[in-house]
Structures are given as C-alpha cells and as structure tokens.
Amino acid sequence: MQRLFLTLILAGTCSLAVPALGAQDAQWYFNRAEDLNSKGEWDKAIADYTESLRLDPENAVTYRSRGVAWYSKREYGKAIADCNEAVRFDPAYAEAYDIRGLVWFAKGDYDKAIADFNKALAIRPGDGEAYNERAAAWFAKGDYDKAIADFSQALRLFDRNDAVRYANLYDNRAYAWCKKGDYDKAIADSSQALRINPQNAYSYSSRAWAWTQKRDWDKAIVDYNQALRINPKDAGNYSGRGWAWEQKHDWDKAAADFGQALAIDPNYAEAHMNRGDLWYNKGDYDKAIADYTEAIRLQPHNAEAYDNRGDAWEHNGEHTKAIADYSAAIRLAPKFTAAYKSRGDAYHSQGDQHKADEDYARAKELENPANGAAARPAVNVDQSAREAFERGNAAFARGDFDQALSGYAEAIRLNPKYVTALIDRGNIYQARGDSGRAIADYNEAIRLDPNTAEGHYNRGNAYAASGDLDKAIADYGEVLRINPKNVAAYNNRGNVCKAKGDYDKAIADFSQALLLRDSIDAATRAVLHGNRGLIWYEKGEYDKAIADYSQALTADPNFVNAGRCLAWLYATCPVEKYRDGKKAVEIANKLCQSAAGKNWGCFDALAAAYAESGNFDQAAEWQAKAIELAPDATARQELRSRLELYQQRKPFRERAKK
C-alpha cells in the first residue's frame, strides 16, 4: 500500500511567538506522554506532547520525544518536522540528530542519515548506538566494509552488561558478513551473539539461514530446532526447517513441519502448497489434491497451485479435471511452459493429438529465452508471497511483531521484489532498533521501485528538512506528475517555495491544493488557507491575508494559529485601513478562553488588540500576564518592549512589508 503522510504545518508566526505555560504543567503532560509512548499508545502520547508544547513551546526534548512517537506511527514527515524543531532550539542535541537520522532511514535517504549520525557523533563521540545506526546506513548503501567497521566500533563502545543489545550488534555484523558472502564470519558472529544471549531465537534463525547458504542442511536444522525451542509458535521457523528437510528429501519430517506451521496458522497457503508437493512425491495424490485445493481457496490466483493439482488429477487418471486446472494455470500465467507441456500430455492421453501438438509447440516456443518463459511463473510466487504478507499484516495489527516478521520474511523469500513487504519488515526492524536489517530492506525496496510517489514524496520531505530546497521541489514535482491530486505534495512544495522566497509559486501550489476540495477535510483546508494567508501577509496583501485567515477559521474554528494571526493583523497592521481593534479584541478573547487562560501568545495578541482599541490599561494588564508566562528571557524582553509602549499609551505597529 502507498503511504503518503500529510505534512501540513502552518509556517511563520505573524510576529507572535508560540504560546507557552509554566514549566511544571508542561512537565506533567510530558511525563504522562513518556509513559504512554513507552506503552505504544502513540496517539495519546502525541496528544500529551502537543499539549506540553503548547504550554512550553521551545522545549527541544519534547519535540524530540513527539518525533519518536510520530516515527513509531510511521508518520515520517511529522517526525522530521519535530526533530527539526528540536535541533533549532538546541543545536547541540545529539539525540535529536540521532532520531532524525533514523527517520531518514525510513525514508530511504541514507546520505542524509549518515550526515545526521556524523553530527550526533561529533557531539557524542562515544555513542555506540550512533555507530550502530551509521553502520546501518553504510549497509543500506551497499558499503559493507564501512558498515562492518562501524558495527565493530559500536561493539567496542557498547555496554556489555546490556546483553540483549550487545548480542544484536553481533547479529547486525553477521548480516553484513553474509552480504559480503563471508558466511563463516557471519556464523562466527551469530555464534558470539548466542554466547552472549543464548535465548535469542532470531540469532538461531539467522545462523540457520547462513548454514543454508553453505548448503549445510543438518546444521541449519539444528539451529531451527533451537529457535523453535525458544519460540515454539513461530510458523516461519517451522517453514524454514521444513524446507531444509525437503532439501534432504526427508519428506515425512518436512510434511510434519509444514503441518505444524498450518496448526499455528491454518491460512498459511504456502505450507499447504509445500505439503501438497510432499504428498505428491510420496504418491498420495488424493491428499495432494486436498492440499492444493486448500491453497487455491486461499489464493485463487495461484497458477502453480492449479498446475500442481492438475498433475495430481492426471496421475489419478482424471484427464478432464487435469486439463481444466492446466487451463486455469495458463489463463493466470500465459507463459507457464510446464502447464502447456502437461496439458499437452493430458490431451494426448484423451486422444486429442491436434490439441496436444498445439500445446507442445507453444511450450517449445516459450522455451526460447527471448520469449521470457518460466518453468514456474513468477505470478504464482507472488500470490503465495501476498498471502504471507497478509499474515504479516494481521500479526502486526494484533501487536505480534515476531509473527509479523515471519510473515514478511516468507513473503520476501517467495518474491524478493516485494517492495511493500521489504518496507514493512524494515519498519519492524527499525522499531526494534535493528537498524542494519531495517535499512537493508528500505534500500532494496527503493532500488526495486525508484519511481514511486511514496519514495519521491518522502525524499522531498528529507531534502526540505536538510535545506536542499531545489531537490525537494523536484521530488514533489515528481509526486504530482504521478498523482496530480496529491494535496500533501502541493502543500509541502508551497512551503518550500515560501522558504526560498518564491511567494508566487507558493501561492499557486496552495491554491491548487485548495481546488481539490474532494481530497481534503476541513482541518486540512484550514491549514492550507492559513499557509496561503501567511504568504499574502508577507507580500503586504493584507486583504487577501484576512480572507484566508477567516476561511481557515470557518473551516476549523479551533485553529488557534490562524485566529492569532488574524487578531494580530487587525491589531498591528501597518496599513491603517486594515486595523480593527474591536474585531481583534473579539477574536483574541475567544483564543484566550479556548486556551484556558494559559496561552501567553494569545495574551500578547489580546493586549495588542486592547491597545489598538485605546484601552491601554487592559492592554498593560494582559501584557503583564503574557510576560509572567513567557518561557525565556528573549520572549520576555520583546514582550516588555510592547508593555512599555502600552504604558506610554501607544499601540504596537508592525513594520510595513517591502
């Protein structure tokens, strides 16, 4: 599935700082958010982080923590935006660079990830985790030597008392050795991981895989046995062991393992297929037909299942049924050479030599490599892979990440070009902190499908966050070429154009997005109007800014930023005809009420509104409240300068826009 995450941020402040509250209240929300985040209740955590930031808007730690929650939800654009804010408020915040690097992993921009990990390591050169993550980025770029060097450095720096994470580092390096084809070193690292943490089923599975690459089926089976001893409910490990037994031609044990996989997951179509093959090889064609039939029920587009069942029907002398199944296989996979040959044999058995000869001729034609034929069609594997992928999705939905990994891994084994499965498996690895495997999956997914809207959109966000604005604009343009109705791409490109000072192009993008009314909800429409209003304000076209801010509030009456900007414009606009103290007071009063009396930015706006109305005593009173709640010395100094104006019976005026 495509994942495009709408990143709609109202840029700019209309000369107003973000509202804040006393630190104790903000800390309370932050603490509760941290607890919720640790429990995986990300939506609730984000709500509390957001409230904490409303009360304490320059807290880098809170931005970073909310970024982690967005990251956990796979809303990467929002995660990057929060990390950007964190490092803006605290440029030496190594953890924020680290999290932003992880998000860039998820977006597939490994150069930017490496740059961020470099920054984190410059600040904290002894951070073993940053070396581990940078190793993951090198791994994703295919530079396995640099990956191994960084994994090795991480191993030197990591706390060896943290056995689980220390063992995972050896697993990571083992995987890098595998990619270099050095299976002996991979096995050595997996073995070291198991000496540190003997109860890690994944280490056994990984080593079993390395043994299979060396075609040492017996040792692979021993390791699968250990993995299953630790986690006896892993259908994927039963499947892996069954496959190893199959390579040894121990059909009964293979059948038992596939049967156990089916006991854990009755809808495991690939296990039905494999067990059907085993029954067929043993000559029990009725049982084979039963398993193939179940596989077809689960995967009605699985051409190989039809072909295999056709073979079993043919052995049972059921030529008509065999021909029907071969025909179904050919209909699903028109270049399925084996199905043409088998149907030809079935026609021959029925005495229809003309049709038999036609099928033989077609099979011979397809055997020419230039015709792209395959003895077993890729579409069959794809169907099995989709079934495994759906098992992974179902497991993920119920929070069973081990089974989700098993499903995705099986999907990728069946179809190494399964981009979505690679991405989703990478997401689970990343959520578990296994950066090496995660970025390898992301890297492969992007290599396989470089022209996806998701890839361009996410890369555009990453370019924008790193300040490479022209490349960001180019990527958003690609998204819109692929999908001209992508509201998020218009919005984000508009924000980037604004950052470049190209206001006309920004307005054009926001306007185009607003034309797509059927694609946006009220809240999104409000933000788009707010974004466009900010640009009109910067251009000095205040009537248009007022119109957009007003439409933003019509779409979302609780949109505080739009209301604050509108009140500020009415109160402080340098052009007299647009100032309206009465309207400003009305709007700002509503804002203060909605903020429960604790939003110093709204107090500042209300004070300016009262000053414009000539009520300087009220203006001074509200300005004093704003100063009391302001989060830092810089904000308090600016607020005091306006208080002095009000005490002198003077209103505040913004400077005219050039």
Summary of the structure (lengths in Angstrom):
residues: 658
radius of gyration: 31.1
end to end distance: 46.4
largest distance: 109.6
contacts: 2445
relative contact order: 0.07
helix: 77%
strand: 0%
